[in-house]
Amino acid sequence: MVVEERNRAEDELEKGEWAGPKVVESVDPLGRAVQTLTSEHLSPKVIPSHAQSDECMWSEKTVNLLRLEREKQIIRRREDQRRQRYFDRLKHWNKSDYLNEDSI
């Protein structure tokens, strides 16, 4: 505990930041992006995604689940874009005066 506090204080004074656990983007065994905490000496600063994916996890069922998850994200994104377009057009319509040609 005392050593950790000393190291933390030294890092904050010398480098301006603590070199302890940080939140990083990582990849789980199924190849999905997740946020994890780094741990000193356990993981490098930058991990390529292909090095983290576990080959034995790629069964047909897993691939189908990942495909369904990806399709769900695509559908959700498409619905959000459609909803945004609708509200943009509604805002434009409410702003326009259909009797005045200059408002179009």
N, CA, C and O atoms as CSV, one atom per row, in Angstrom:
chain,resi,resn,atom,element,x,y,z
A,1,MET,N,N,0.829,-1.192,0.000
A,1,MET,CA,C,0.000,0.000,0.000
A,1,MET,C,C,0.873,1.256,0.000
A,1,MET,O,O,0.642,2.174,-0.787
A,2,VAL,N,N,1.855,1.295,0.866
A,2,VAL,CA,C,2.733,2.461,0.950
A,2,VAL,C,C,3.551,2.593,-0.328
A,2,VAL,O,O,3.764,3.698,-0.826
A,3,VAL,N,N,4.010,1.458,-0.858
A,3,VAL,CA,C,4.809,1.472,-2.084
A,3,VAL,C,C,3.963,1.978,-3.252
A,3,VAL,O,O,4.441,2.752,-4.082
A,4,GLU,N,N,2.720,1.544,-3.311
A,4,GLU,CA,C,1.837,1.987,-4.389
A,4,GLU,C,C,1.597,3.494,-4.314
A,4,GLU,O,O,1.605,4.174,-5.340
A,5,GLU,N,N,1.383,4.018,-3.109
A,5,GLU,CA,C,1.181,5.458,-2.946
A,5,GLU,C,C,2.432,6.229,-3.338
A,5,GLU,O,O,2.346,7.286,-3.963
A,6,ARG,N,N,3.606,5.696,-2.967
A,6,ARG,CA,C,4.859,6.352,-3.333
A,6,ARG,C,C,5.027,6.375,-4.847
A,6,ARG,O,O,5.358,7.413,-5.420
A,7,ASN,N,N,4.800,5.233,-5.497
A,7,ASN,CA,C,4.934,5.164,-6.952
A,7,ASN,C,C,3.932,6.088,-7.646
A,7,ASN,O,O,4.245,6.722,-8.653
A,8,ARG,N,N,2.740,6.149,-7.094
A,8,ARG,CA,C,1.719,7.021,-7.674
A,8,ARG,C,C,2.138,8.483,-7.569
A,8,ARG,O,O,2.007,9.239,-8.531
A,9,ALA,N,N,2.638,8.879,-6.411
A,9,ALA,CA,C,3.072,10.264,-6.212
A,9,ALA,C,C,4.241,10.606,-7.132
A,9,ALA,O,O,4.274,11.689,-7.716
A,10,GLU,N,N,5.198,9.689,-7.265
A,10,GLU,CA,C,6.338,9.931,-8.159
A,10,GLU,C,C,5.880,10.093,-9.602
A,10,GLU,O,O,6.327,11.002,-10.302
A,11,ASP,N,N,4.992,9.217,-10.044
A,11,ASP,CA,C,4.502,9.301,-11.423
A,11,ASP,C,C,3.738,10.600,-11.672
A,11,ASP,O,O,3.880,11.215,-12.729
A,12,GLU,N,N,2.933,11.012,-10.703
A,12,GLU,CA,C,2.169,12.242,-10.884
A,12,GLU,C,C,3.083,13.457,-10.926
A,12,GLU,O,O,2.825,14.402,-11.672
A,13,LEU,N,N,4.143,13.441,-10.134
A,13,LEU,CA,C,5.072,14.568,-10.139
A,13,LEU,C,C,5.942,14.587,-11.390
A,13,LEU,O,O,6.128,15.641,-11.998
A,14,GLU,N,N,6.476,13.433,-11.779
A,14,GLU,CA,C,7.422,13.386,-12.886
A,14,GLU,C,C,6.739,13.386,-14.250
A,14,GLU,O,O,7.186,14.078,-15.164
A,15,LYS,N,N,5.671,12.626,-14.394
A,15,LYS,CA,C,5.042,12.459,-15.705
A,15,LYS,C,C,3.734,13.229,-15.843
A,15,LYS,O,O,3.239,13.407,-16.956
A,16,GLY,N,N,3.176,13.681,-14.746
A,16,GLY,CA,C,1.919,14.405,-14.808
A,16,GLY,C,C,0.691,13.513,-14.777
A,16,GLY,O,O,-0.434,14.010,-14.752
A,17,GLU,N,N,0.890,12.220,-14.778
A,17,GLU,CA,C,-0.240,11.293,-14.708
A,17,GLU,C,C,0.194,10.022,-13.994
A,17,GLU,O,O,1.380,9.706,-13.902
A,18,TRP,N,N,-0.799,9.309,-13.496
A,18,TRP,CA,C,-0.513,8.070,-12.795
A,18,TRP,C,C,-0.428,6.939,-13.795
A,18,TRP,O,O,-1.226,6.867,-14.730
A,19,ALA,N,N,0.536,6.057,-13.603
A,19,ALA,CA,C,0.740,4.944,-14.534
A,19,ALA,C,C,-0.010,3.700,-14.092
A,19,ALA,O,O,0.331,2.592,-14.506
A,20,GLY,N,N,-1.007,3.864,-13.274
A,20,GLY,CA,C,-1.772,2.722,-12.778
A,20,GLY,C,C,-2.807,2.249,-13.779
A,20,GLY,O,O,-2.722,2.570,-14.964
A,21,PRO,N,N,-3.782,1.491,-13.311
A,21,PRO,CA,C,-4.804,0.966,-14.219
A,21,PRO,C,C,-5.564,2.086,-14.928
A,21,PRO,O,O,-5.964,3.075,-14.312
A,22,LYS,N,N,-5.753,1.909,-16.233
A,22,LYS,CA,C,-6.498,2.866,-17.043
A,22,LYS,C,C,-7.564,2.104,-17.817
A,22,LYS,O,O,-7.435,0.903,-18.052
A,23,VAL,N,N,-8.597,2.798,-18.202
A,23,VAL,CA,C,-9.648,2.191,-19.019
A,23,VAL,C,C,-9.163,2.180,-20.465
A,23,VAL,O,O,-8.814,3.220,-21.022
A,24,VAL,N,N,-9.146,0.987,-21.068
A,24,VAL,CA,C,-8.698,0.843,-22.452
A,24,VAL,C,C,-9.733,0.055,-23.245
A,24,VAL,O,O,-10.508,-0.721,-22.687
A,25,GLU,N,N,-9.730,0.270,-24.554
A,25,GLU,CA,C,-10.572,-0.519,-25.451
A,25,GLU,C,C,-9.888,-1.858,-25.667
A,25,GLU,O,O,-8.697,-1.910,-25.974
A,26,SER,N,N,-10.632,-2.932,-25.510
A,26,SER,CA,C,-10.074,-4.271,-25.630
A,26,SER,C,C,-11.042,-5.133,-26.431
A,26,SER,O,O,-12.108,-4.670,-26.838
A,27,VAL,N,N,-10.668,-6.371,-26.649
A,27,VAL,CA,C,-11.502,-7.305,-27.396
A,27,VAL,C,C,-11.695,-8.553,-26.550
A,27,VAL,O,O,-10.725,-9.122,-26.049
A,28,ASP,N,N,-12.952,-8.985,-26.388
A,28,ASP,CA,C,-13.210,-10.196,-25.613
A,28,ASP,C,C,-12.939,-11.432,-26.480
A,28,ASP,O,O,-12.674,-11.295,-27.674
A,29,PRO,N,N,-13.002,-12.629,-25.899
A,29,PRO,CA,C,-12.696,-13.845,-26.682
A,29,PRO,C,C,-13.569,-14.048,-27.909
A,29,PRO,O,O,-13.190,-14.791,-28.814
A,30,LEU,N,N,-14.737,-13.400,-27.961
A,30,LEU,CA,C,-15.602,-13.528,-29.131
A,30,LEU,C,C,-15.310,-12.476,-30.191
A,30,LEU,O,O,-15.937,-12.469,-31.250
A,31,GLY,N,N,-14.361,-11.587,-29.912
A,31,GLY,CA,C,-13.980,-10.583,-30.892
A,31,GLY,C,C,-14.765,-9.291,-30.799
A,31,GLY,O,O,-14.655,-8.447,-31.688
A,32,ARG,N,N,-15.566,-9.109,-29.738
A,32,ARG,CA,C,-16.344,-7.882,-29.570
A,32,ARG,C,C,-15.533,-6.856,-28.792
A,32,ARG,O,O,-14.722,-7.221,-27.941
A,33,ALA,N,N,-15.746,-5.590,-29.076
A,33,ALA,CA,C,-15.037,-4.517,-28.381
A,33,ALA,C,C,-15.620,-4.337,-26.976
A,33,ALA,O,O,-16.837,-4.257,-26.810
A,34,VAL,N,N,-14.750,-4.274,-25.974
A,34,VAL,CA,C,-15.160,-4.041,-24.591
A,34,VAL,C,C,-14.172,-3.071,-23.948
A,34,VAL,O,O,-13.048,-2.908,-24.424
A,35,GLN,N,N,-14.602,-2.431,-22.865
A,35,GLN,CA,C,-13.714,-1.563,-22.104
A,35,GLN,C,C,-13.234,-2.326,-20.878
A,35,GLN,O,O,-14.035,-2.897,-20.137
A,36,THR,N,N,-11.915,-2.333,-20.668
A,36,THR,CA,C,-11.342,-3.026,-19.518
A,36,THR,C,C,-10.322,-2.128,-18.837
A,36,THR,O,O,-9.897,-1.112,-19.388
A,37,LEU,N,N,-9.942,-2.520,-17.639
A,37,LEU,CA,C,-8.881,-1.822,-16.925
A,37,LEU,C,C,-7.559,-2.508,-17.205
A,37,LEU,O,O,-7.480,-3.736,-17.234
A,38,THR,N,N,-6.524,-1.710,-17.411
A,38,THR,CA,C,-5.201,-2.295,-17.608
A,38,THR,C,C,-4.639,-2.683,-16.252
A,38,THR,O,O,-5.014,-2.114,-15.226
A,39,SER,N,N,-3.765,-3.623,-16.254
A,39,SER,CA,C,-3.077,-4.024,-15.041
A,39,SER,C,C,-1.598,-4.109,-15.381
A,39,SER,O,O,-1.222,-4.745,-16.366
A,40,GLU,N,N,-0.769,-3.480,-14.584
A,40,GLU,CA,C,0.657,-3.427,-14.878
A,40,GLU,C,C,1.219,-4.841,-14.998
A,40,GLU,O,O,0.914,-5.707,-14.179
A,41,HIS,N,N,2.024,-5.066,-16.001
A,41,HIS,CA,C,2.711,-6.324,-16.290
A,41,HIS,C,C,1.788,-7.418,-16.823
A,41,HIS,O,O,2.264,-8.508,-17.140
A,42,LEU,N,N,0.502,-7.166,-16.931
A,42,LEU,CA,C,-0.396,-8.197,-17.430
A,42,LEU,C,C,-0.734,-8.017,-18.901
A,42,LEU,O,O,-0.923,-8.999,-19.619
A,43,SER,N,N,-0.810,-6.781,-19.354
A,43,SER,CA,C,-1.166,-6.560,-20.756
A,43,SER,C,C,-0.353,-5.402,-21.312
A,43,SER,O,O,-0.068,-4.442,-20.596
A,44,PRO,N,N,0.019,-5.483,-22.577
A,44,PRO,CA,C,0.758,-4.376,-23.182
A,44,PRO,C,C,-0.154,-3.166,-23.391
A,44,PRO,O,O,-1.373,-3.272,-23.257
A,45,LYS,N,N,0.441,-2.018,-23.718
A,45,LYS,CA,C,-0.355,-0.811,-23.903
A,45,LYS,C,C,-1.275,-0.921,-25.110
A,45,LYS,O,O,-2.417,-0.464,-25.060
A,46,VAL,N,N,-0.794,-1.519,-26.190
A,46,VAL,CA,C,-1.599,-1.668,-27.401
A,46,VAL,C,C,-1.661,-3.144,-27.755
A,46,VAL,O,O,-0.630,-3.793,-27.932
A,47,ILE,N,N,-2.876,-3.672,-27.857
A,47,ILE,CA,C,-3.062,-5.088,-28.175
A,47,ILE,C,C,-3.818,-5.178,-29.491
A,47,ILE,O,O,-4.938,-4.676,-29.584
A,48,PRO,N,N,-3.238,-5.804,-30.511
A,48,PRO,CA,C,-3.988,-5.964,-31.755
A,48,PRO,C,C,-5.176,-6.904,-31.554
A,48,PRO,O,O,-5.070,-7.904,-30.844
A,49,SER,N,N,-6.299,-6.581,-32.181
A,49,SER,CA,C,-7.518,-7.355,-31.952
A,49,SER,C,C,-7.381,-8.798,-32.418
A,49,SER,O,O,-7.955,-9.701,-31.808
A,50,HIS,N,N,-6.622,-9.029,-33.498
A,50,HIS,CA,C,-6.484,-10.403,-33.980
A,50,HIS,C,C,-5.694,-11.268,-33.002
A,50,HIS,O,O,-5.845,-12.490,-33.000
A,51,ALA,N,N,-4.859,-10.655,-32.175
A,51,ALA,CA,C,-4.084,-11.413,-31.199
A,51,ALA,C,C,-4.933,-11.800,-29.996
A,51,ALA,O,O,-4.594,-12.744,-29.283
A,52,GLN,N,N,-6.022,-11.091,-29.760
A,52,GLN,CA,C,-6.844,-11.358,-28.587
A,52,GLN,C,C,-7.970,-12.344,-28.849
A,52,GLN,O,O,-8.414,-13.025,-27.925
A,53,SER,N,N,-8.436,-12.437,-30.068
A,53,SER,CA,C,-9.565,-13.325,-30.328
A,53,SER,C,C,-9.134,-14.779,-30.184
A,53,SER,O,O,-8.064,-15.178,-30.645
A,54,ASP,N,N,-9.974,-15.543,-29.549
A,54,ASP,CA,C,-9.676,-16.941,-29.266
A,54,ASP,C,C,-10.237,-17.801,-30.396
A,54,ASP,O,O,-11.444,-17.806,-30.633
A,55,GLU,N,N,-9.370,-18.522,-31.087
A,55,GLU,CA,C,-9.784,-19.297,-32.261
A,55,GLU,C,C,-10.783,-20.400,-31.913
A,55,GLU,O,O,-11.660,-20.707,-32.721
A,56,CYS,N,N,-10.668,-21.000,-30.731
A,56,CYS,CA,C,-11.564,-22.106,-30.382
A,56,CYS,C,C,-12.990,-21.620,-30.107
A,56,CYS,O,O,-13.909,-22.434,-30.026
A,57,MET,N,N,-13.187,-20.312,-29.962
A,57,MET,CA,C,-14.518,-19.771,-29.696
A,57,MET,C,C,-15.334,-19.584,-30.971
A,57,MET,O,O,-16.514,-19.241,-30.894
A,58,TRP,N,N,-14.743,-19.799,-32.126
A,58,TRP,CA,C,-15.419,-19.510,-33.388
A,58,TRP,C,C,-16.170,-20.727,-33.915
A,58,TRP,O,O,-15.853,-21.229,-34.993
A,59,SER,N,N,-17.145,-21.198,-33.178
A,59,SER,CA,C,-17.993,-22.286,-33.662
A,59,SER,C,C,-19.105,-21.692,-34.530
A,59,SER,O,O,-19.246,-20.472,-34.619
A,60,GLU,N,N,-19.883,-22.555,-35.162
A,60,GLU,CA,C,-20.965,-22.074,-36.029
A,60,GLU,C,C,-22.010,-21.297,-35.226
A,60,GLU,O,O,-22.534,-20.285,-35.691
A,61,LYS,N,N,-22.306,-21.778,-34.022
A,61,LYS,CA,C,-23.284,-21.104,-33.174
A,61,LYS,C,C,-22.788,-19.712,-32.779
A,61,LYS,O,O,-23.557,-18.750,-32.785
A,62,THR,N,N,-21.507,-19.608,-32.439
A,62,THR,CA,C,-20.937,-18.321,-32.053
A,62,THR,C,C,-20.958,-17.341,-33.214
A,62,THR,O,O,-21.294,-16.169,-33.041
A,63,VAL,N,N,-20.603,-17.820,-34.388
A,63,VAL,CA,C,-20.611,-16.954,-35.569
A,63,VAL,C,C,-22.028,-16.466,-35.859
A,63,VAL,O,O,-22.224,-15.303,-36.210
A,64,ASN,N,N,-23.008,-17.346,-35.715
A,64,ASN,CA,C,-24.407,-16.941,-35.923
A,64,ASN,C,C,-24.847,-15.910,-34.888
A,64,ASN,O,O,-25.547,-14.955,-35.224
A,65,LEU,N,N,-24.439,-16.098,-33.626
A,65,LEU,CA,C,-24.791,-15.130,-32.588
A,65,LEU,C,C,-24.151,-13.774,-32.867
A,65,LEU,O,O,-24.792,-12.736,-32.699
A,66,LEU,N,N,-22.893,-13.781,-33.292
A,66,LEU,CA,C,-22.222,-12.524,-33.621
A,66,LEU,C,C,-22.890,-11.843,-34.816
A,66,LEU,O,O,-23.020,-10.619,-34.842
A,67,ARG,N,N,-23.314,-12.636,-35.804
A,67,ARG,CA,C,-24.002,-12.081,-36.966
A,67,ARG,C,C,-25.324,-11.445,-36.547
A,67,ARG,O,O,-25.663,-10.351,-36.997
A,68,LEU,N,N,-26.073,-12.139,-35.680
A,68,LEU,CA,C,-27.342,-11.593,-35.197
A,68,LEU,C,C,-27.128,-10.308,-34.394
A,68,LEU,O,O,-27.902,-9.358,-34.509
A,69,GLU,N,N,-26.074,-10.293,-33.584
A,69,GLU,CA,C,-25.774,-9.100,-32.803
A,69,GLU,C,C,-25.417,-7.927,-33.726
A,69,GLU,O,O,-25.850,-6.799,-33.492
A,70,ARG,N,N,-24.640,-8.191,-34.756
A,70,ARG,CA,C,-24.261,-7.161,-35.720
A,70,ARG,C,C,-25.490,-6.652,-36.474
A,70,ARG,O,O,-25.636,-5.449,-36.689
A,71,GLU,N,N,-26.378,-7.577,-36.878
A,71,GLU,CA,C,-27.604,-7.170,-37.571
A,71,GLU,C,C,-28.485,-6.311,-36.665
A,71,GLU,O,O,-29.099,-5.347,-37.123
A,72,LYS,N,N,-28.545,-6.661,-35.388
A,72,LYS,CA,C,-29.338,-5.890,-34.432
A,72,LYS,C,C,-28.792,-4.464,-34.312
A,72,LYS,O,O,-29.562,-3.506,-34.253
A,73,GLN,N,N,-27.464,-4.328,-34.276
A,73,GLN,CA,C,-26.854,-3.000,-34.206
A,73,GLN,C,C,-27.133,-2.201,-35.471
A,73,GLN,O,O,-27.394,-1.000,-35.403
A,74,ILE,N,N,-27.077,-2.865,-36.632
A,74,ILE,CA,C,-27.344,-2.185,-37.902
A,74,ILE,C,C,-28.787,-1.696,-37.946
A,74,ILE,O,O,-29.049,-0.566,-38.357
A,75,ILE,N,N,-29.729,-2.548,-37.522
A,75,ILE,CA,C,-31.146,-2.169,-37.515
A,75,ILE,C,C,-31.380,-1.004,-36.563
A,75,ILE,O,O,-32.107,-0.068,-36.895
A,76,ARG,N,N,-30.769,-1.055,-35.379
A,76,ARG,CA,C,-30.931,0.025,-34.408
A,76,ARG,C,C,-30.378,1.339,-34.966
A,76,ARG,O,O,-31.004,2.389,-34.820
A,77,ARG,N,N,-29.207,1.280,-35.603
A,77,ARG,CA,C,-28.605,2.479,-36.179
A,77,ARG,C,C,-29.485,3.037,-37.306
A,77,ARG,O,O,-29.666,4.250,-37.412
A,78,ARG,N,N,-30.026,2.149,-38.144
A,78,ARG,CA,C,-30.901,2.579,-39.243
A,78,ARG,C,C,-32.166,3.241,-38.696
A,78,ARG,O,O,-32.606,4.261,-39.228
A,79,GLU,N,N,-32.755,2.673,-37.642
A,79,GLU,CA,C,-33.952,3.270,-37.043
A,79,GLU,C,C,-33.644,4.631,-36.433
A,79,GLU,O,O,-34.450,5.555,-36.544
A,80,ASP,N,N,-32.489,4.764,-35.793
A,80,ASP,CA,C,-32.096,6.055,-35.229
A,80,ASP,C,C,-31.916,7.102,-36.325
A,80,ASP,O,O,-32.339,8.248,-36.170
A,81,GLN,N,N,-31.288,6.707,-37.433
A,81,GLN,CA,C,-31.107,7.646,-38.544
A,81,GLN,C,C,-32.451,8.042,-39.141
A,81,GLN,O,O,-32.669,9.211,-39.460
A,82,ARG,N,N,-33.348,7.079,-39.294
A,82,ARG,CA,C,-34.678,7.353,-39.843
A,82,ARG,C,C,-35.453,8.295,-38.922
A,82,ARG,O,O,-36.110,9.229,-39.381
A,83,ARG,N,N,-35.367,8.035,-37.618
A,83,ARG,CA,C,-36.045,8.888,-36.643
A,83,ARG,C,C,-35.483,10.308,-36.692
A,83,ARG,O,O,-36.238,11.279,-36.626
A,84,GLN,N,N,-34.157,10.430,-36.806
A,84,GLN,CA,C,-33.525,11.746,-36.871
A,84,GLN,C,C,-33.949,12.500,-38.136
A,84,GLN,O,O,-34.216,13.701,-38.088
A,85,ARG,N,N,-34.008,11.790,-39.264
A,85,ARG,CA,C,-34.465,12.413,-40.515
A,85,ARG,C,C,-35.899,12.919,-40.378
A,85,ARG,O,O,-36.233,14.014,-40.831
A,86,TYR,N,N,-36.739,12.102,-39.744
A,86,TYR,CA,C,-38.139,12.497,-39.549
A,86,TYR,C,C,-38.231,13.787,-38.744
A,86,TYR,O,O,-38.954,14.706,-39.131
A,87,PHE,N,N,-37.506,13.868,-37.626
A,87,PHE,CA,C,-37.581,15.061,-36.789
A,87,PHE,C,C,-36.953,16.272,-37.465
A,87,PHE,O,O,-37.409,17.397,-37.258
A,88,ASP,N,N,-35.915,16.062,-38.270
A,88,ASP,CA,C,-35.334,17.173,-39.028
A,88,ASP,C,C,-36.331,17.718,-40.037
A,88,ASP,O,O,-36.477,18.932,-40.181
A,89,ARG,N,N,-37.019,16.817,-40.736
A,89,ARG,CA,C,-38.011,17.248,-41.721
A,89,ARG,C,C,-39.214,17.901,-41.045
A,89,ARG,O,O,-39.763,18.878,-41.555
A,90,LEU,N,N,-39.622,17.362,-39.900
A,90,LEU,CA,C,-40.728,17.959,-39.157
A,90,LEU,C,C,-40.364,19.363,-38.688
A,90,LEU,O,O,-41.188,20.275,-38.754
A,91,LYS,N,N,-39.157,19.536,-38.224
A,91,LYS,CA,C,-38.692,20.849,-37.782
A,91,LYS,C,C,-38.693,21.830,-38.956
A,91,LYS,O,O,-39.124,22.975,-38.822
A,92,HIS,N,N,-38.205,21.365,-40.104
A,92,HIS,CA,C,-38.193,22.212,-41.296
A,92,HIS,C,C,-39.621,22.552,-41.730
A,92,HIS,O,O,-39.899,23.689,-42.113
A,93,TRP,N,N,-40.516,21.584,-41.672
A,93,TRP,CA,C,-41.905,21.801,-42.067
A,93,TRP,C,C,-42.585,22.807,-41.141
A,93,TRP,O,O,-43.299,23.697,-41.603
A,94,ASN,N,N,-42.362,22.667,-39.841
A,94,ASN,CA,C,-42.974,23.588,-38.886
A,94,ASN,C,C,-42.417,24.998,-39.032
A,94,ASN,O,O,-43.109,25.981,-38.766
A,95,LYS,N,N,-41.176,25.084,-39.453
A,95,LYS,CA,C,-40.542,26.381,-39.620
A,95,LYS,C,C,-41.015,27.077,-40.899
A,95,LYS,O,O,-41.050,28.305,-40.963
A,96,SER,N,N,-41.371,26.300,-41.901
A,96,SER,CA,C,-41.730,26.892,-43.192
A,96,SER,C,C,-43.168,27.405,-43.186
A,96,SER,O,O,-44.048,26.859,-42.522
A,97,ASP,N,N,-43.362,28.442,-43.930
A,97,ASP,CA,C,-44.693,29.015,-44.124
A,97,ASP,C,C,-45.107,28.669,-45.542
A,97,ASP,O,O,-44.560,29.225,-46.494
A,98,TYR,N,N,-46.053,27.769,-45.702
A,98,TYR,CA,C,-46.387,27.266,-47.034
A,98,TYR,C,C,-47.091,28.304,-47.903
A,98,TYR,O,O,-47.230,28.102,-49.110
A,99,LEU,N,N,-47.534,29.407,-47.314
A,99,LEU,CA,C,-48.146,30.470,-48.111
A,99,LEU,C,C,-47.104,31.445,-48.655
A,99,LEU,O,O,-47.377,32.191,-49.595
A,100,ASN,N,N,-45.920,31.437,-48.064
A,100,ASN,CA,C,-44.862,32.347,-48.478
A,100,ASN,C,C,-43.799,31.564,-49.239
A,100,ASN,O,O,-43.232,30.615,-48.699
A,101,GLU,N,N,-43.519,31.946,-50.488
A,101,GLU,CA,C,-42.550,31.208,-51.303
A,101,GLU,C,C,-41.119,31.393,-50.814
A,101,GLU,O,O,-40.273,30.535,-51.066
A,102,ASP,N,N,-40.829,32.495,-50.119
A,102,ASP,CA,C,-39.462,32.766,-49.660
A,102,ASP,C,C,-39.045,31.866,-48.501
A,102,ASP,O,O,-37.849,31.726,-48.247
A,103,SER,N,N,-39.970,31.265,-47.802
A,103,SER,CA,C,-39.621,30.439,-46.640
A,103,SER,C,C,-39.152,29.047,-47.026
A,103,SER,O,O,-38.647,28.315,-46.175
A,104,ILE,N,N,-39.305,28.668,-48.278
A,104,ILE,CA,C,-38.922,27.328,-48.726
A,104,ILE,C,C,-37.517,27.293,-49.056
A,104,ILE,O,O,-37.002,26.248,-49.455
